[in-house]
């Protein structure tokens, strides 16, 4: 049985880790390299970096930061934010990232997923999906959002994940904006629906407040991995504590 992964997420804004609620009201959460080292020591399976304002502000990707972190930690790095072209993804992977996470640019140019997958393999082509529940005329829809959660594309989540898989995406990071930063639990319904609709791994993101939430999304939510930020950044739990809780409840994890 494949082990479930626990992945801290570092949202980076101008070189600092920040954490917000539903993508806004960010507070400082430390230095990226210090946080990366701490999570490696705690036994994290992977680390995700998002430059959360790069797409919105039209800034360049953070290859220098990725290079600095990759030289000091030895777990896989998935990096997103500001990736607009195959050349951008190439620079990040050459800097030390194992995976390039594409969101806004992939919506504008879906073939970007195909191009990264063909050049580096499907495992390197990650769809970063910011999803939101939106009510229109009394009916709820799940829509894809871009530009740091600022713009509703009108694209339905279930349509987009299937298209991304067909283009060669090797993994989906599903961040449900309604739950992001609330620490009230992952969106189990949407996570399970996406996980069941595709055959590639789905990483659940948004809403982790305790170890039970992580257990729920890996079981009821059918996720292959759980991404979290607040509970780790602010020392509510260590990665190791969450993993031992999962192991005690029969979930296969890599313990250090």
N, C-alpha and C positions, 0 to 999 in steps of 0.2 A: 504494500500500500504506500502511495506517495505521501511524504510528510507535508503538512501544512506549514506555510511560511508566515512569519511575523515580520512586518516591514515598517520601521519608522519612516515618517515622511517629513522632510525638511522643506518648508515653504520659505523661499529666499527672496528678499527684496533689497536690492542694492547692497548685497554682501552680508546681510544679517538674516538669521532665522526669525520668522515672525509666525504668529498664530492668530487667526481671526475666528469669527463666528459667521457662518453662512457667507464666507468669502470677504467679509468686511470687518471693520473695527479691530485692526491688527495690533498686537502688542509684541514687543521684542522678546525673543526666546533664545538668544545666545549666538555664539560664533559657530558657523557651519562645520569647521574642522574639529573644534572641540566636541560638538555634538556627535559628529560621525565617529570619532574615536571612542566616545562613551558608549555608543550603541554597538560598536564592534565588540567592546569588552563585555557587554551584556549578552552577546550571543545572537544579535539580529541576523536574519538570513539574507537580507538585502537592504539597500537604502535607496529611497526615492528623493530626488531633488527637483523641486519645481521653482523656476523663476516666475513668480506669480504675476508680475506686472510687465514682463518682456513683450508679450503679444499686444497688450493694451497700449503700451507706450511706444511700441515699435523699436525696442532696443535689441541689441545683439545678444546672442546666446552667451552663457557664462562658462566658456571653455577653460579659462584660467582657473576658476574656482574648482571645476571638475578635476583638472590636472593636479591641483594642490591636494585635494582630498584623495584622489586615486593613488598618489605617491605615499600616502600615510595610512590608508586602511586597505584591507584585502578582502572585502566582501563585494558582491556585485552592486554596481551603481546603475540606477535608471534615472535618466535626466530628461526633463521637459521644460517647456517655456521658451518661446521665441524661435522654435525650429520651423523654418519656413521652406527650406529647400533640402535636397539630398546633400548638398555641400555642407549645410549647417549640421545635419545629423552626422556626416562624416567627421567634421571637426570635433564633435563631442565624443564620438567613439574613439577617434585617434587620441583624444585627451585622457581616455581611460574609462569612459562609460561603456557598460555592456549592452545597455538598452537605450533607445531613443523614444521618448514618449511624445506622441503627436496629437494635438487637439485642434486648435483653431485652423492651422494651415491644412490639416487633413480634411477638414470640412470644405475649405475653399478649393482644395486640389486633392481629391481622394487618391489619385495615382501616386502621391507622395508615399503612402503606406506601401504600395506595390514596389516602388523604386528602392526604398530602404530594405524591404524584405528580400528583394532579389540580390542586392549588393552584399548584405551582411547576414542574411538568414532570417527566417521568421521570428526567431527568439529575440532578435534585436529590434523588431518593429512592434512597438506598443501603442495601442490606441488609448490615449488619455481622454476619458469621457466625463464631462461635467453634465450631470442630468438634473432635471428639476421637475417636480410635480406642478402642473399648471391647470387651473380650472377655467374652462371657457363655456359659458352658457350652461353651467351646472354639470358639465362633464369634465372629468379629470384626464389629462394627457401627460405622458412622460416625454419631455422635449430635451434635445441636446442644446447646451449653451456653450458659447465661446467667449473669447476675450476676457478671461478671468471671471466668468460668470455674469458678464454684463450684457450679453446679447443672446436673445432667444433665436435660434436658427429656424425654428418651425419644423425641424427634422425630428421624427419620432425615434426614440431610443432603440426600440426593438428593430426597426428597419436599419438603423445605422450600424448596430453591432454585427448584424448578419452581413452587411455589405463589407465592413472592415475585415471580417474573417475571410471573405471571398477574395479580397485584395491581397491577402498575405499577412495580416496582423497575427502575431504569435501570442498575444496576451492583451487583455483589456483591464485597465484600471478604472473601475466604476466609482466615481465620486458623486454621491447624491447630495446636491446642494442644500436641500431642505434639512438635512441632518448634520451637515458639516459644522464641526466645532461646538455642537450643542451638548455633547457627551451624554445624550439621551438614548443612544443605541443606533446601530446601522439600520438602513432601510432593508429589512429582510425580504419583503415582497418583491421589490424591484431587483435586488441582488439575485434572488433565486430565479426570477424570470429570465434574466440575462444569462445566468450560469447554465440554465437548462436549454437556452436557445442556441448556444454555440458549443463547439467542441474544444476550444482553446481555453487556457486558464483565465479565470476572472479574479481580480484582486478587489476586494471590497474596501471602500473608503468612505469616511464621513460618519461621525457620530459616536465613536468609541468612548465610553465613559468608565467602563470597568471590564474585568476579565470575563464576566458572564456575557457581556455584549460580544466579545470576540468569539467565545464559544458558540453563541447563537448564530453568528453569521457564517461560521465555518461548517455548521451542521444544518440548521434550518435554512440558512441562506445559500447553502451549496457552494460557497466560495472556496477557491483553492488557496487563497492567502488573505490575510487581513492587514490593512494599512492603518496606522494610527499616528497621531501627533500629540494632542494635548495630554493624554495620560502618561506619555513618556517624557515630553519636554518639561512638564511641571512636577515630575517625580511622584505622580500618583502610584505608578507601578514601574518596575523595571521590565525589560523584555523577558528576562529570565523568570520573573514571578508569573507573568502571563503564560509563558510556555509550560511551567510546572503545573499551573492550574489546568491548562488544556490536557496535559499528559494524565493528570489525575482523573480526568473525565473521559479518557479513552481516545483522545485525538492524537494521531501520530505527529510528533514534532521532533526537531533536532535539538537535543539538550546538550549543553556544554558544561 
